[in-house]
Amino acid sequence: YHRKGMTPLDANVELPTEVKAMIEQSSDAQAATALVNYVIKLAAAAEIHFTDLQLQVLTNHLIEMLGRSKSGEQLPAVDPTMFAEVSQKSLDLADQVVQHIGHLEVAEKYVLSIHFEAAQNKI
């Protein structure tokens, strides 16, 4: 998500109304807000910017990831070869987010990488 004049170092990004509502309805709005802002800044530093719709889908996924991190629930294993077309840049960003959240399976990186890839490729 990109606003003119914003830098990745700005304290918080002004989030779209729909994204704010999703965060407010989550079980830990403070953690969700911090995580969404972290991911937006991480992506912006890599010159990746999300549309409002991409940010809504991403926010939903991040809230679910926070929940799995706390509950210990695991995603089913994924076949990394299914993600062979995904750029290393997107995989690296996703890996940073997974490490940042902590207590998540490696499968999370692959599934999350699709959000960065879609934004990067303007899909």
Solvent accessible surface area in square Angstrom, and as a share of the most:
residue,aa,sasa,rsa
1,Y,27,0.10
2,H,91,0.40
3,R,103,0.37
4,K,184,0.78
5,G,76,0.73
6,M,62,0.28
7,T,73,0.42
8,P,50,0.31
9,L,165,0.82
10,D,48,0.25
11,A,88,0.68
12,N,94,0.48
13,V,20,0.12
14,E,90,0.40
15,L,13,0.06
16,P,11,0.07
17,T,109,0.63
18,E,89,0.40
19,V,0,0.00
20,K,80,0.34
21,A,38,0.30
22,M,49,0.22
23,I,6,0.03
24,E,127,0.57
25,Q,152,0.68
26,S,20,0.13
27,S,121,0.78
28,D,49,0.25
29,A,39,0.30
30,Q,157,0.70
31,A,32,0.24
32,A,1,0.01
33,T,44,0.26
34,A,64,0.49
35,L,6,0.03
36,V,0,0.00
37,N,6,0.03
38,Y,63,0.24
39,V,0,0.00
40,I,5,0.03
41,K,48,0.20
42,L,30,0.15
43,A,0,0.00
44,A,19,0.15
45,A,74,0.58
46,A,22,0.17
47,E,145,0.65
48,I,3,0.01
49,H,56,0.25
50,F,7,0.03
51,T,79,0.46
52,D,61,0.31
53,L,121,0.60
54,Q,28,0.13
55,L,0,0.00
56,Q,45,0.20
57,V,80,0.46
58,L,1,0.00
59,T,0,0.00
60,N,71,0.37
61,H,17,0.07
62,L,1,0.00
63,I,37,0.19
64,E,84,0.38
65,M,0,0.00
66,L,28,0.14
67,G,34,0.33
68,R,23,0.08
69,S,17,0.11
70,K,134,0.57
71,S,80,0.51
72,G,49,0.47
73,E,113,0.51
74,Q,115,0.51
75,L,40,0.20
76,P,107,0.67
77,A,100,0.78
78,V,43,0.25
79,D,69,0.36
80,P,71,0.44
81,T,102,0.59
82,M,145,0.65
83,F,23,0.09
84,A,81,0.63
85,E,164,0.73
86,V,15,0.09
87,S,35,0.22
88,Q,120,0.53
89,K,83,0.35
90,S,0,0.00
91,L,23,0.11
92,D,65,0.34
93,L,10,0.05
94,A,0,0.00
95,D,49,0.25
96,Q,81,0.36
97,V,0,0.00
98,V,8,0.05
99,Q,124,0.55
100,H,100,0.45
101,I,25,0.13
102,G,20,0.19
103,H,164,0.73
104,L,30,0.15
105,E,71,0.32
106,V,104,0.60
107,A,4,0.03
108,E,1,0.01
109,K,37,0.16
110,Y,33,0.13
111,V,49,0.28
112,L,0,0.00
113,S,0,0.00
114,I,81,0.41
115,H,30,0.13
116,F,0,0.00
117,E,23,0.10
118,A,22,0.17
119,A,1,0.01
120,Q,51,0.23
121,N,78,0.40
122,K,164,0.69
123,I,146,0.74
